Amino acid sequence: MVILILFVLLIVLFLKGMSMLRKGLISLTFEKIEKRLLLFTDHPVKAFLVSIVFTGILQSSSAFMVIVIGFVSVGALSFKRSIPLILGTNIGSTFTTEFLAVKLEFLIFALFAAGAVLFIAGKSPVRQVGVSMIGLGVIFFCISGFSRLAVPLSQLDSGAYIVQLAEGSPLYALIIGTVLTAMIHSSSACVGILMSFMDQGVVGLTGAMSVVLGSNIGTCITAVMASFKGGAAARQTAYAHVLFNVIGVAAVYPMLSSITGFISGLSESPAQQIAHFSLLFNVVTSLLFLPLTNLFHSLIMFLIPNKNQA
């Protein structure tokens, strides 16, 4: 019971660290992303690229999608122009996982100390750098904690059952990734936990890749919830995000066993292997979808009609 409580506390602390890092990075842009985003949506490729950058700054595809849906809800952005933003945000979210795969736990106390000094002694934007450094320290502290708890958790009856499901069936692993990400509203946290379990040998690569695919679907829950009161166009945007991820997962899932060897050859580090897989999956699926924006728009318009929208 104590182990489970510690695990939940680490998840909460990880999410808080992500929030601190995000707030600091946003402040360093000197202008709110919301005020600049619309300037780059006049061309699909431009919108696609800027969504990658802005999602990287926000460190959250969910947070970026909430902003996009907000614009669509008030009519400042059409559903059609939001599609390249949806495709780009999946790539931007992989910046976090690639960063988490770099082992920087030895910097935890240095980040805390330097961040505290900058926050106390500095003025904005120096204070915001301090906030980001403290948040980063919290994130790496939690990653270290997840690694320490991985084996004890897997030895609990409930933990052993979940690990057995994930290792025994890629489909169960995909469902676990979807549910866990939907519950904590963060694919980064899900993948961070997964990396820790992989480093301890608790979860294998094929099962881990399935969890990552599931996390891509689970992360859509925030956008869906944000669209509930936003009108038909907002619902179209949210469900386009869901459908894009579901189609991408459905296309790659049958090939998992055949690409395991290729992914394992990209790095000796299990954490980097899963980070590279997440990056490749999102880059390939997004680039394949980008030329099909008009077709995808027509499909969503057919599935979710909006009489007020052309």
C-alpha positions as CSV (number, residue, x, y, z in Angstrom):
1,M,0.0,0.0,0.0
2,V,2.8,2.4,0.9
3,I,4.5,1.7,-2.5
4,L,1.3,2.5,-4.4
5,I,0.9,5.8,-2.4
6,L,4.5,6.8,-3.2
7,F,3.9,5.9,-6.9
8,V,0.8,8.1,-7.0
9,L,2.6,11.0,-5.2
10,L,5.4,10.8,-7.7
11,I,2.9,11.0,-10.6
12,V,1.4,14.1,-9.0
13,L,4.8,15.6,-8.4
14,F,5.9,14.8,-12.0
15,L,2.8,16.6,-13.4
16,K,3.6,19.6,-11.1
17,G,7.2,19.6,-12.4
18,M,5.9,19.6,-16.0
19,S,3.6,22.5,-15.2
20,M,6.5,24.5,-13.7
21,L,8.7,23.8,-16.7
22,R,5.9,24.8,-19.1
23,K,5.1,28.1,-17.3
24,G,8.8,29.1,-17.3
25,L,9.2,28.3,-21.0
26,I,6.1,30.2,-22.0
27,S,7.1,33.3,-20.0
28,L,10.5,33.3,-21.8
29,T,8.7,33.8,-25.1
30,F,7.7,37.3,-23.8
31,E,4.4,37.0,-25.5
32,K,1.6,34.5,-24.9
33,I,1.4,31.8,-27.5
34,E,-2.3,32.3,-27.8
35,K,-1.6,35.8,-29.3
36,R,0.9,34.6,-31.9
37,L,-0.6,31.3,-33.0
38,L,-3.1,32.7,-35.5
39,L,-0.4,34.5,-37.4
40,F,0.9,31.2,-38.7
41,T,-2.2,29.3,-39.7
42,D,-2.6,30.8,-43.2
43,H,-0.7,28.0,-44.9
44,P,-0.9,24.3,-44.0
45,V,2.9,23.7,-43.9
46,K,3.5,26.9,-41.9
47,A,0.8,25.8,-39.4
48,F,2.2,22.3,-39.2
49,L,5.7,23.6,-38.4
50,V,4.7,26.2,-35.9
51,S,2.5,23.7,-34.0
52,I,5.6,21.5,-33.6
53,V,7.5,24.5,-32.1
54,F,4.7,25.7,-29.9
55,T,3.9,22.2,-28.6
56,G,7.6,21.8,-27.8
57,I,7.5,25.1,-25.8
58,L,4.3,24.1,-24.0
59,Q,5.7,20.6,-23.3
60,S,2.2,19.2,-23.8
61,S,0.1,18.3,-26.8
62,S,-3.0,18.4,-24.6
63,A,-2.3,22.0,-23.6
64,F,-1.7,23.0,-27.2
65,M,-4.9,21.3,-28.4
66,V,-6.9,23.1,-25.7
67,I,-5.7,26.4,-27.1
68,V,-6.5,25.3,-30.7
69,I,-10.0,24.2,-29.7
70,G,-10.6,27.4,-27.8
71,F,-9.8,29.4,-31.0
72,V,-12.1,27.1,-33.1
73,S,-14.9,27.5,-30.5
74,V,-15.0,31.3,-30.8
75,G,-14.6,31.2,-34.6
76,A,-11.1,32.7,-34.7
77,L,-9.8,29.6,-36.4
78,S,-11.7,27.3,-38.8
79,F,-11.7,23.6,-38.4
80,K,-10.0,23.0,-41.7
81,R,-7.1,25.3,-40.7
82,S,-6.7,23.5,-37.4
83,I,-5.9,20.1,-39.1
84,P,-2.2,20.9,-39.8
85,L,-1.9,22.1,-36.2
86,I,-3.2,18.7,-35.0
87,L,-0.6,16.8,-37.1
88,G,2.2,19.0,-35.9
89,T,1.4,18.8,-32.2
90,N,2.0,15.0,-32.2
91,I,5.6,15.6,-33.3
92,G,6.2,18.5,-30.8
93,S,5.1,16.3,-27.9
94,T,8.0,13.9,-28.6
95,F,10.6,16.5,-27.7
96,T,9.7,15.8,-24.1
97,T,10.1,12.1,-24.3
98,E,13.5,12.5,-26.1
99,F,14.6,14.8,-23.4
100,L,13.5,12.4,-20.6
101,A,15.5,9.6,-22.2
102,V,18.7,11.5,-21.4
103,K,19.9,10.4,-18.0
104,L,20.5,13.6,-16.1
105,E,19.5,12.5,-12.6
106,F,22.9,13.6,-11.3
107,L,21.8,17.2,-12.0
108,I,18.8,17.1,-9.7
109,F,20.2,19.0,-6.8
110,A,22.2,21.4,-9.0
111,L,18.9,22.2,-10.8
112,F,17.1,22.8,-7.5
113,A,19.9,24.9,-6.1
114,A,20.5,27.1,-9.2
115,G,16.7,27.4,-9.9
116,A,16.1,28.5,-6.3
117,V,18.8,31.1,-6.5
118,L,17.6,32.5,-9.8
119,F,14.0,32.6,-8.5
120,I,14.8,34.4,-5.3
121,A,17.4,36.8,-6.5
122,G,16.4,37.5,-10.1
123,K,13.8,39.4,-11.9
124,S,11.7,38.3,-14.8
125,P,12.7,36.6,-17.1
126,V,15.5,35.4,-14.9
127,R,13.0,34.3,-12.3
128,Q,11.2,32.3,-15.0
129,V,14.4,30.5,-15.9
130,G,14.6,29.5,-12.2
131,V,11.0,28.2,-12.3
132,S,11.9,26.0,-15.3
133,M,15.1,24.7,-13.7
134,I,13.2,23.8,-10.5
135,G,10.5,22.1,-12.6
136,L,13.1,20.2,-14.5
137,G,14.7,19.1,-11.2
138,V,11.4,17.8,-10.0
139,I,10.9,15.8,-13.2
140,F,14.2,14.1,-13.0
141,F,13.7,13.4,-9.3
142,C,10.4,11.7,-10.2
143,I,12.0,9.7,-13.0
144,S,14.6,8.5,-10.5
145,G,11.8,7.6,-8.1
146,F,9.9,5.7,-10.7
147,S,13.0,3.6,-11.4
148,R,13.4,2.8,-7.7
149,L,9.7,1.7,-7.4
150,A,9.5,-0.2,-10.7
151,V,10.6,-3.6,-9.3
152,P,8.7,-3.3,-6.0
153,L,5.5,-2.4,-7.9
154,S,5.9,-5.3,-10.3
155,Q,6.1,-7.6,-7.3
156,L,2.8,-6.5,-5.9
157,D,-0.2,-8.7,-6.9
158,S,-1.9,-5.9,-8.9
159,G,1.4,-4.7,-10.4
160,A,2.5,-8.1,-11.4
161,Y,-0.9,-8.7,-13.1
162,I,-0.7,-5.5,-15.1
163,V,2.9,-6.2,-16.1
164,Q,1.9,-9.7,-17.1
165,L,-0.9,-8.4,-19.2
166,A,1.4,-5.8,-21.0
167,E,4.1,-8.4,-21.6
168,G,1.7,-11.2,-22.7
169,S,-0.4,-9.2,-25.2
170,P,0.5,-6.1,-27.2
171,L,-3.3,-5.3,-27.3
172,Y,-3.5,-5.2,-23.5
173,A,-0.4,-3.1,-23.4
174,L,-2.0,-0.7,-25.8
175,I,-5.1,-0.5,-23.7
176,I,-3.1,0.1,-20.5
177,G,-1.2,3.0,-22.2
178,T,-4.5,4.5,-23.4
179,V,-6.2,4.2,-20.0
180,L,-3.2,5.4,-17.9
181,T,-2.7,8.4,-20.2
182,A,-6.4,9.3,-20.1
183,M,-6.4,9.1,-16.3
184,I,-3.4,11.3,-15.7
185,H,-3.9,13.5,-18.8
186,S,-0.2,13.3,-19.7
187,S,1.4,11.1,-22.3
188,S,4.8,12.4,-21.1
189,A,4.2,11.1,-17.6
190,C,3.0,7.8,-19.0
191,V,6.2,7.4,-21.1
192,G,8.4,8.6,-18.3
193,I,7.0,5.9,-16.1
194,L,7.4,3.4,-18.9
195,M,11.1,4.4,-19.4
196,S,11.8,3.7,-15.8
197,F,10.2,0.3,-15.9
198,M,12.1,-0.6,-19.1
199,D,15.4,0.5,-17.5
200,Q,14.8,-2.0,-14.6
201,G,13.9,-4.8,-17.1
202,V,10.3,-5.0,-16.0
203,V,8.8,-4.2,-19.4
204,G,10.2,-5.4,-22.8
205,L,10.4,-3.3,-25.9
206,T,7.5,-4.7,-27.9
207,G,5.1,-4.2,-24.9
208,A,6.5,-0.7,-24.3
209,M,5.9,0.3,-27.9
210,S,2.3,-0.8,-27.6
211,V,2.0,1.3,-24.4
212,V,3.3,4.3,-26.4
213,L,0.8,3.7,-29.1
214,G,-1.9,3.6,-26.5
215,S,-0.7,6.9,-24.9
216,N,-1.1,8.6,-28.3
217,I,-4.8,7.8,-28.1
218,G,-5.2,8.4,-24.4
219,T,-3.8,11.9,-24.7
220,C,-6.8,12.9,-26.8
221,I,-9.1,12.8,-23.8
222,T,-8.2,16.4,-22.8
223,A,-9.1,17.8,-26.2
224,V,-12.4,15.8,-26.3
225,M,-13.3,17.2,-22.8
226,A,-12.4,20.7,-23.9
227,S,-14.7,20.5,-26.9
228,F,-17.9,19.5,-25.0
229,K,-19.3,23.1,-24.8
230,G,-17.5,24.5,-27.9
231,G,-19.9,23.8,-30.6
232,A,-19.8,21.5,-33.7
233,A,-16.5,22.9,-35.1
234,A,-14.7,22.3,-31.7
235,R,-16.0,18.8,-31.7
236,Q,-14.8,18.3,-35.2
237,T,-11.3,19.4,-34.2
238,A,-11.2,17.2,-31.1
239,Y,-12.5,14.1,-32.9
240,A,-10.1,14.8,-35.8
241,H,-7.3,14.6,-33.3
242,V,-8.7,11.3,-32.0
243,L,-9.3,9.8,-35.4
244,F,-5.8,10.8,-36.7
245,N,-4.2,9.0,-33.7
246,V,-6.4,6.0,-34.0
247,I,-5.7,5.6,-37.7
248,G,-1.9,6.0,-37.1
249,V,-2.0,3.4,-34.3
250,A,-4.1,1.0,-36.3
251,A,-1.6,1.2,-39.2
252,V,1.5,0.6,-37.1
253,Y,0.2,-1.8,-34.5
254,P,0.3,-4.9,-36.8
255,M,4.0,-4.2,-37.6
256,L,5.3,-3.9,-34.0
257,S,6.9,-7.4,-33.9
258,S,8.6,-6.8,-37.2
259,I,10.1,-3.4,-36.3
260,T,11.3,-4.4,-32.8
261,G,14.7,-5.3,-34.1
262,F,15.1,-2.0,-36.0
263,I,14.1,0.1,-32.9
264,S,16.4,-1.9,-30.6
265,G,19.3,-1.2,-32.9
266,L,18.8,2.6,-32.6
267,S,20.3,2.7,-29.1
268,E,21.5,0.5,-26.3
269,S,19.4,2.5,-23.8
270,P,15.9,1.1,-23.4
271,A,14.6,4.6,-22.6
272,Q,16.1,6.0,-25.7
273,Q,14.7,3.2,-27.8
274,I,11.2,4.0,-26.7
275,A,11.8,7.7,-27.2
276,H,13.1,7.2,-30.7
277,F,10.1,4.9,-31.5
278,S,7.7,7.6,-30.3
279,L,9.5,10.2,-32.4
280,L,9.6,8.1,-35.6
281,F,6.0,7.0,-35.2
282,N,4.7,10.5,-34.9
283,V,6.9,12.0,-37.6
284,V,6.0,9.4,-40.2
285,T,2.3,9.4,-39.5
286,S,2.1,13.2,-39.5
287,L,4.1,13.6,-42.7
288,L,1.9,11.0,-44.4
289,F,-1.3,12.7,-43.4
290,L,-0.2,16.3,-44.2
291,P,-0.8,16.0,-48.0
292,L,-4.2,14.5,-47.2
293,T,-5.5,17.4,-45.2
294,N,-8.4,18.2,-47.6
295,L,-9.4,14.5,-47.8
296,F,-9.2,14.2,-44.0
297,H,-11.3,17.4,-43.6
298,S,-14.0,16.0,-45.9
299,L,-14.1,12.8,-43.9
300,I,-14.6,14.5,-40.6
301,M,-17.2,16.8,-42.1
302,F,-19.1,13.7,-43.3
303,L,-18.8,12.0,-39.9
304,I,-19.6,15.1,-37.8
305,P,-21.7,17.5,-40.0
306,N,-21.8,21.2,-39.2
307,K,-24.4,23.2,-41.0
308,N,-22.8,26.5,-40.1
309,Q,-19.4,25.5,-41.6
310,A,-18.3,25.1,-45.2
